[in-house]
């Protein structure tokens, strides 16, 4: 510990080196300085820095707490008396201060390190003051200390805000649409951090985890229905069961909400990463909050254009998908009215209570390569438990183990080399080729034990190649859910091609005979078959996704639901699932149109409420001077006028919506 006593003016000029671990105590001022950056300075320079640092936040302290401001001001005044004893020294200090305020003067060799920290503090203070100002905290008689959590956030004008933009009696709205449906008032929430949006795992224990938190963090579920879903972009990475149970496209009341709002926010904030990565946690959070607030403000001020564009997209999509569903529904109703009624009851029951059987799920059991291996292994385990080993003809290799290398050897191939391969690359390639051939030869020897019929292939010089080809045609194909053999696939493709050619020939004949048949509208029921029309029920046209894909007309033609000789409905399960999905697409687009209308109404209502709120803030504070009162009231009224102008601009943009909605649209069956 080092002690310095300042007894005269000369002691202020004493130089010292301060290390980064050095703490400084000034007992006369009851002031302790924590360790900071190292520096070479003088006693006067140190005291001057302390005065400058304390002065920076004095204006804010004066607003936040008068007592803290007074105590710190007393310390500042004491230090100033030590630094400057007379007017001459004051003038000298003023001259020094002016020089410090001009650090970049031409010819100066001074660095800006000292001013960088001050600049950062100024930025933080300015950011905080502007946030308080824009949220109306300066108009609260209780001051900024009365600010409640979330009071400075930019609220979403389109989201349901009780007391601000919801209709009277919204809590008692009926579940189904009579005047206004309850689902229109649903709140959509999403989180996105470290892949915590895995709905199936994350939501299982949510309520148990919440019960361990304090009461103010509890969520009251009384009278509320909570539905957990997976965002649309993340959904394809999940298993098939998740894709049919937790999809926004299949759940009633979702419209075309995709749950990816956090991703859009992070995409906007990514460029800030280079600035925030070296910040301390507090500064980083403040900076991110400021940028997110700016992003949210730009978003809400653009609602006029964004909601209108969504509406212009949603209305024709609603009509198209309703027509698509009606055609598909009518084609099936002619041949399967009882099944259609059962499907409708099933999907309505599932929409009301998702614990009921899910009509979107397939009940067909598909065999994957892994499933075949598991089945063989389970059979072997059962035999071994009974003391039997009838299926194993080799001491070390069982049928399931034989299958594994047999299915993987055919996927091993030589890596292509460039035109100028080195000797080392050629040597490694040859070594791998030799090892592969030895594995194939050993596998073929064991294969003869289980497949004697292939022995005739071994007499050929191309035995290995033929075995591989035979496996490819007869064995399971790939890792995908559909593991049809290639022979079956070729047969299906041939059947499709033959049927298409037969239809085209018949269509051309009808084209020639149209005049004789006196049926000018026959092409409406039997259109010309284009290559793009030949696709499966679950396949959309090029560029279409699940939310807007359309059925090919071939699945809406008469006879698609016809029954076979065995009285079994052809493609019954596929037709059921596609009927449910087609109905869901039509419903989601119809909901999107209704939801957009409600959001437009809520935005306009919120802006009207917010304008009134700002006008109320103008007269809350008392005891102000005439100038202060004029500034406070002027700012509040300017904010109110801004909200009303924004509302009027939005309503003018949306004035075309009623005309768009009046266009004739199909009616759901």
N, C-alpha and C positions, 0 to 999 in steps of 0.2 A: 504494500500500500504506500502511495506517495501523497504527501500533504503539501499544498501550496497556499501560502497566505499572501493576499494582495493588500499591501500597506500603502502603496503610493501609485502614481500614474505609471512609473517605470515598470512596476511589476506586471502591468497589463500587456507589456510587449515581450514578456518571457515566452520563448518558444518551447513546445513540447511535442512529442510523438504519441499519438493515441492509437492503441492497437484495437483490433476488432473485438477482443474480449474485455475491453476496459469499460468499467462502469464509473460514472462520475457523480459525486455527492456534493451538493452545495447546501450545507446545513442552515446557513443564514436565511435562505429562501425556502427551506424545506423541499428541495428539489433534487430528485435522483434521476440521472440519465442512464437508461439501460445500455448494454453493449451495442455498438453500431459499427459503421464502416471505419476502417483505419484512416488516419489523416495526420498530416503535419500542419500544425496551426499555432496560434498564440492564444494567451488567455483572453485577450480582447476579441479575437476572431471566434473563439468558442462561445463566449457570451453573446456575441452578435448573432451567431447562428441560432442560439437558443431563443433569442428574442424574435428572430424572423420566423422560426418554426412555430412558436406559440401564437404569433400574430395571425398565421395563415387561417386558423380555424376559429378565431375569435368571433367573427360575424355569425357563424353557425351556432357557436355556444350561446351567444346573446339571445338567439331565438329558442334554443332548446332548454337552457337553464340559466337563469340570471345569477344564481349563487356560484356556479362553476366559472361563469364569465368573470365575475368580480374578483374571485380568488386568483385566477390566472392573470388578470389585468394588473393586480397588485404586484405579482412577481415580475411582470414585464416592466412596470414602472421602476421597480427597485434596480433591475439590471440596467435599465437605461441611465439611471443616475450614476451607476458605477462606470459605465462606458464613457459618458460625456459629462464633464464637470462644468463647462462654461460655454458661452455662445460660440467662441472660436472653435472649440472642439465639436459643438453641434454642427457648425458649418462644415467642418472637416468631415464629420460623419455623414452629413448630407451629400457631400461631394463623393465620398466613397460609395454611398448608396446609389447615387446616379450612375456611377461607373459599373456597379454590380448589375444595374438594370440594363446596361448596354454591353453585355458580354461578347457580342459578335462585332464590335467596332473594328473597322479596318485597321490592320496592323497589330491588333491585340493578340497576345499569345495565350490568353486564359482559355481554359476548357469550360465546357458547359455541364460537367458532372454535377456541380452543386445545384444547378437549376433544374436538372432532370427530375430529381425527387420532388421538388416543389411543383413542377409541372404536373406530375402524376397526382399529387394531392389536389391540385386545382381541378383536374379532370374529374376526380372522384367526387369532390364537393359540388362541382357544377352539375354533374350527372344526378346526384342525390337531390339537389335543390330543384332541378327541372322536373324530376319525377314527382316530388312533393307538390310543386306548383301545378302541374298538369292534372294531378288527381284531386285538386281542391283542398289540400291540407292546409294551405296558407289562409283559408277562409274559415277554418274551424276555431272557435273561441278557445278551445282547450289546447290548441297548439299541436305541434307535430308529435308530441309525446302521447297523444290520444289516438294515434294512427293504429288501426286494427290490422291483423294479418289479412293480406289480400286487398287492402283498401287502395293500393297504388297499382294494381294489376289492370291491364287493358281488357275489359270484359267483352265477350263475344256477343254482338248485337243479335245474331241469328239464333243463339242458344236459348232455351227456355229459362227465363229469369223471373221467378215469382215476385210480384209486386212491381215489375218493370215492364214486361212485354207479354204477359200471359193473360188470356181472357178470364173474366170472372167465372168462377165455378169450374175451372179446369180440373180440380181435384176429383170432381164427381162425374167427369165425362164418361160416357159408356165405352166399353171395350171395342165395340164395333161402331162403324160410322152411321150415325143418325143425323146429328147436326155437326158434331166435331168428334172424331175418334180419339180415344185416350192415347194411342200409340204416337200421335203427333207431338205429344209433350214429353217423349222419352229423351233422356239425356245420354249422349254418347261420350264415353270416357275411354282413354287408351293410355297405356304407359309403354315406354320403350327404353329398356336399359338392360344390357347384358342378356338379351334374348329372353326377357321375362314375360314376353307375350305368348309363351307356350301355354295356350288356354287350358289344355286338358290336364296338365300337371300343376300349373300355377294356381288354378281356381279350386282345386280339390280341398285344400286345407286353409283357404283364405279366411273363412269365418272363425275357425279355431285360432288362427294367428292374430286376427284383429281383437279377439276377446282378451288377449293378454296385454293390450295397450291400455292407456289411461282412458277415462270416460270421454274426454273431449275429442278423442280420435276414433271413437266408436261410430259405426254406421248403422242407423236404425232402418231395419228392413220391413217394418210394419207397413202393410199396404203397398209395398213396392215389389215389382217383379224384376229380378236381376238376371240378365242373359249374358253369358260369357261366350265370346266369339274370337276367331283368329283373323287378323287382317288379311286382306285378299292377296297381297303380294307374298306373304309368308305361308299361306295355306298350302300351295303345291308341295312344300317340303315336308308336310306331315303325312301320316298314314291315311289310307283310304277311309277308315272309320271317322277320322277327324274331318276329312273333306266333305263328308255328307252330313255330319252332325253339327259342325261349328262354322258353317259357311254363311257369310252375309247374304249370298245370293239365294239361300233357301229359307231363311228365317223371316217370318212375317213381321212387317213393320220396319224393315231396315231401309227401304228405298234402295238407293245405290250408294249408301255410306260404305266406305271401304276400310275404315279403321287405320289408315296410313298417315293421318295428320302428323304424328310425331316424326315420321321419316321426312316429311316435307320441311318441317321446322329444322331438323338437323341438316338437311341438304342446304338450307339457306345459311346456317350458322357455321358450316364447315370451314369457310375461308378465315374465320376468326381463330381457328385452332392454333395457327402459328404465333398469334399474339398472346393467347391465354395459357399456353403450355408451360411458360416459365413464371406465371403469376402465382402468388400465394392463394390459398383457398378462398379467402374473403374477397380479394380483388377479382378473382376468376368468376365467382358467383355474381358479383355486382356487374361485371362486364357482360356476362352471358344474359343476365336479366335485362340489361339495357338493350342488347341486340334483339332478344326475343320480344321485348316490348315494342321495339321499332317494327319488327316483322308483323306482329299482331295488329299494330295500328295501320300499317299499309294494307293488311288483309281486310280489315273492317271498312276502311275507306274505299275499298274496291268492290264492296258487295253489290253495288248497283250493276256493274258490268258482269261480274262473275256469276251472280244468280240468274241474270237474264240469259247469259250464254248457256247455262245449264238447262234452263227452261226450254230454250229453243232446240236443244238436243233431245230433251226428255219427251216432249210431246210427240214428235214423229216416231220415236222409238217405242213409246207406249202403244201407238196405233198399229205399228208394224207387228209387234209381238202379240198384241191381242188378236189381230187377224190371223197370225201364224198359229196361235193356239186354237182359235175357233175352227180353222180348217182341219187341223189334226184331230181335235175333239169330235167334230162332226163325222169325219171319216171312220173313227173308231165306234161312234155311237150306233152307226148303221149295222155293225156286226157284233159288237160286244157291249150292249147297254148295261147288262148286269155287272160286268167287270168295271166299267167306268164308274158306276154308282159306288161300288166297293172302294175303288181308288180314291174317290172324292171324300168318302167318309173317313178313310184312313188318314189322308193328309190333313183334313180339318181337325181330327182328334189329335194328331201329332203337333199341329200348330198351337192348339189350345194347351197341350201338356206334353212336353218332349220326353216324358218317361214312357209314353206309348211307343209302339213299334214305329221305326223310321221308314216311311215308304220310299225314301231315296236310296236305301241300302240294297245292295244286291245279295241274294241268297245263294247264288251259284258259287260252288266251291272251285276255286282255280288252283292248279298245281304248279308251283314254281320249282326250280331246280333244287333249292334248299329244302322244300317240302318233300320232294322225292327222297332225298338223302335222309331226312328225318324219319320218314316212313320205313325205309329199309333198316335204319339203325334200330328203331323201336321193335321191328319184327325180330331182328337178331337178338335184342335184349330179352324179349319174351321167350325165345327158344332157349337161350342160355340159362334163364331162371328155372326152366323146366328140366334142365340137364340135357337138352337136345341141341345139336348143332348140325341140323340136316341141310341147311342152305349153304354152309361154308365148305368148299371143296379144296381150300388152300389153308395151310397152317397159319399164315400171316395175313392173308388178304381175304376179306369177306366181300360179299356182293356190294355192300354200301361203300367199302373202301375202294373196290374196283371201279365203281361208277365215278368216284371223285376224280382220279387221274385221267380216266377215259374222257370225261367231259372237259377237262382243262388242257389236256395235251393238244387237242385240236385248235385251241386258241393261241398256242405258242407259235409264233412266226418269226421269221428273220427280219431284223431291222434293216431297212433300206439304207445303203451307203451312197455317198455322193460319187460323182464321177472321178474324184481324185482321192480315193480312200488310201490311207497309209498302210504300211505292212502290219503295224500293230492292230489297227482296226480290222483288217482282213483276218489276222490270226485269231482275234477274239471272236469274230463272227463264225469262223470255222470251228472253234472249240465249242461254242454254244450249239452249233448244228450237230456236231458229233454227240454231245451229251443228250440232245433231244432224240436223236436216232436210237441211242442205247435205251432210253426210257421207253420209246415206242416198241422196241423189240422185246423188252422185258414185259411190258404190259400185254403184248400180243400173246406171249407164252401163257400168261395167267388167264387171258381171255378164253383160250381154247378149253380150259376146264369148265367154264360157265357157258360158253357159246360154241359148242363143237361144230355147228353148222358153218362157221366162218373159216374153217380150215382150208376149204377149197380156194379161198382168196389168197392164202399164203403162198400158193404155188406160182402166183404171178409175180413178175418183176416189180409191179407197182402196187404190191399188197398194202403197204402203209397208206398210200393215197386213197385206195378204194375203201379201206376200213374207215378212214376219216370221212369220205363222202357218204358212206352208208350210215355212219353215226349222225351226220348232219341231216340226213333225210328221215331217219327213224327215231333219233333221240330227241330230247327236249331242247327247245330253242331259246337260248338267252336267259336272262334273269328277270324278265318282265312277267307281269301277272298272267298274261295270255301265253301259254306254252304249247300251242298247237304244233303238230308235226308238219314238216314242210310239204309232205304229200297232201295233207288235208288242206293246207293253205293254197296249194296249186289248184286243187279241185274247186275250192271256193272261188278263186279268181277266175277260173275257167267258166264256172256257172254264171258269175256276174257278167263276164264278157259276152257269153252266149245269150243271156237274157237281154242285155242291152242291144245287141245286134238284131235280135228278133223283134224288139220293140221298135227300133229304127226302121226296119223293113215294113212293119205293119203301119207305122206312122206315115211313111212315104206313100203306101198304097191308099190310106185314107185321104191323104192330100190330093191324090189324083181323083178319087171317087167323091170328093166333097160336094161337087156340083150335083151329082146324081142322088146322093143321100139327102140333099136339101136340109143339111144341118150346119149352118154357118158358124155356130158357136162351139163346135166340137173341140177346137184347139184350147179352149179355156179349161176343159176337163182333162185333155190329153196333150200337154205341151210337148214341144220338141225336146228331146233328151240331149242335154249338153254334157260334155265331160265333167264339168264342175258339179253337175247334179248327182253324179254317182259317188256318194259318200255315205258313211254310216250315220245312224241317228244321232250319235253323240259328237259328230264332227261338224264344225261350222265351216262357213266359206272362208276363203283366204282372208286373213287379217281380222277375223272375228274371235272374240273371247267368250268365256262362258256367260258373261252378263248380256251380250248382245248377239250371240250366234242364232242363226235361223235354221229351221229344218229344210232339207231339200224337199221339193214337191213330191218326190217319189214316195215319201213316208206319209203324205197326206192324201194320197190317191185311194180310191175305193179298192178294197181287197187286201189292204195291208194287215187288217186284223182277222183275216179269214182263218178258219180252223182246218186242220188236216184230217186224214182218214182215221187217225187214232183219237179224234175228238179233242186233241190237245191244241191249245192256242199257239200258233206259230210266233216265236219271239215274245211270248207273253210277258216275261219279266222285263225285257228290254223296252217293250212298249209301255209298261207301267211306269218305269223309271223316267222315260223320256216324256211321258204325259205329265208327270209330276213336275219335271224340270221346266217343260214348256209353260205350264201353268204358273210356276214360280217366276219365270222371266217376265211374263205379262203382268203379274201382280207387283213385282218390284218396280217396274217402270211406271205403273199406275200410282204406286205409293210415292215414287220420286216426284211426280208432278204435284201431288197433294202436299208433300213435304216442302217443296220449293215455294208453293203458294203460302204455306204457313210461315216459312222462314222470311219471306218478303214482308209479310204482315208484321212479324216480330221485329224485324230490323227497323221498319218505320215507327212502330210503337216505342221501341227502345230509344230511338233518337228523340222522339217527342218527350218522353220521360226525362231523358238526360238534359234536354234543354231547360225544362222546368226545374230540375234539380240545381242546375248552375244559377238560375235566377234566384233561387232561394239562398244560395251561398253568398250572393252579393250583399245581403243585409244581415248576416249572422254576427259579424264582429262589431263591437262597440268600443267607444273610447279612443277612436282614431282621430288623427288630425285631418283637416280637410283634404290635404294632398294624398294622405294614405287612403282615406275613404274613397276618393276618386279613383285611385289606382286599383284598389280591391274590387270595387263595383264595375269598373270598366273592363277588367280582365274577365270577370265572371260573365258579364253580359256579352262579351265578345265570344266566349266559348258557347254560350247558349245560341247565339246567332249562327255560329258555325255548324252546330248540330241541326238546326232547322234548315239551313241551306243545303246540307248534305241530304236530309230527308226529302226535301222538295226535288232535288236533282235525281235521287233514286226513283221517286214516284213517277217523275217524267219519263225516265228510261223504261219503267215497267208498265207504262200506259198501253203498250201493245199486247200485253199478256192476255187480257180478256178476249181480244180478237183471235189470238192463237188458240185459246181454249174452246172457242165456239165452233171451231172446225169440226165437221162430223167425224166421229170416232166409233169403232166397233164396240159392241156391248158384250160383256163376259157372259158365257152360257151359265 
